[in-house]
Amino acid sequence: MELSKKVGYVRGLMAGLSIDESTAEGKVLAAMADVLEEMADEIEMVEDAMEGMAEALAEVENIKETLSDMYDGDELDDDDFDDDDDDEFELVDDEDEITLDFGDLKLNGKKVPGS
């Protein structure tokens, strides 16, 4: 069960017990429920961000594999890459989707697929 649903369940239990929030104990329990709700929201945001970063990392790994397949096995150095100032690294976060845009990435004069 998601954390936010568990917090909702706890709030439901509190309502079922008819806890009076004007008492000291009721105020403490209500404040604890508020804190739990905020923590659940933050944790879910962090989990979403981690999921997006995992997807971005997988895409970088795919590009790395493509580069490895294209190159003949010799060591790479800076001269092997076409360095264009117009090609910029860009990370775009569209709410639920993270996209990596490398521009027109080239290796040994050849355009890297997917770039």
N, C-alpha and C positions, 0 to 999 in steps of 0.2 A: 504494500500500500504506500502511496506517495506520502511524503511528510506533511504536505498541506492538508491531505485528507485525514491524517492522524490527528492533526491539530484541530480540525473541524470536529472530529469525533470527541476529543477531550472537551471542546467547548459545548458540545451537545450533552455530555455527561454533567458538566457544570450546570447547564440550564435545567437538566432533569432533577438535579439535587436541590434546585431552588436556592442556590447560594446567593445570599444578600451581599451585593457588592458595596453596600454602604458600611459594612463592618470591616474591621481591620483584616480579618482573615479573607473575606471576600475580595477586598482590594488587592491583597497579595496574590491570590489565585488568578484574578483577572489580569493583573500585570504580568504574571508568569505566562498566561495564555497568549498575551500580546507579544511577549518576547519570543515565545516558541513559534508563533506565526511569522514574525520577521526573520527568524533564523531559518525556517523552512523555505521562505521565499529566496533568501540569499543563497542557500545551498542548492536550490534548483537552478538558479542563475549560473552558479559556478559549474554545475554539472552540464548545463547546456553549452557553456563556453568551452569546457573540456572536450565535449563531443565534437564541436566545431573545429577545435584545434587538432583533434585526432584525424578528422577528415582532411584538413589542410596538410598535415604531416604525411598522410597516405598519398596525397597528390604529389608532394615533393619527392617521395620515394619512387613513385611512378616515373617522374621526370628523370630522376637519377638513374633508374634502370634503363630508360630510353637512351640517355647519354652514354651509359656504359656499353649498351648494345651497338651504338653507332661508332664508337671509338675503337680502334684496333688493339687496345690493350696497353699501349705505351703510356707513360706517365703524362698527365696533363699539366700544362703550364699556362701562364697568362696569354702567351702568343697564340694558343690554340682557339681562343675565343675572340669573336668580333666584338669589340667594345664600342657600342653606340651609346652616346649620352641620351639619345631619345628613348631607349629601352629602360624603363624604370620598374622597380619592384613595387607592386601595389597590392594591398590587402583591403578588400572591400567586405564589410559586414552588413549584409542585408537581412537584418533581424535574425532569421533562423539559418541563413546560409552564408558561409565564408568562402570567398573566391580569391584565388591567387592569380594575378595577371603578371606575367613576366615579359609582356611585349613580344617582339619578334626575336626570340632567343636563337642564336646561331652557333654552330660548332664546326670549325674548319670550313666556313663559308656555306654550310648547309643549314637550312631552317630546321629547328628541332620540332618534331610533330607535337601538336597540342599547345604550342606557344603562340 
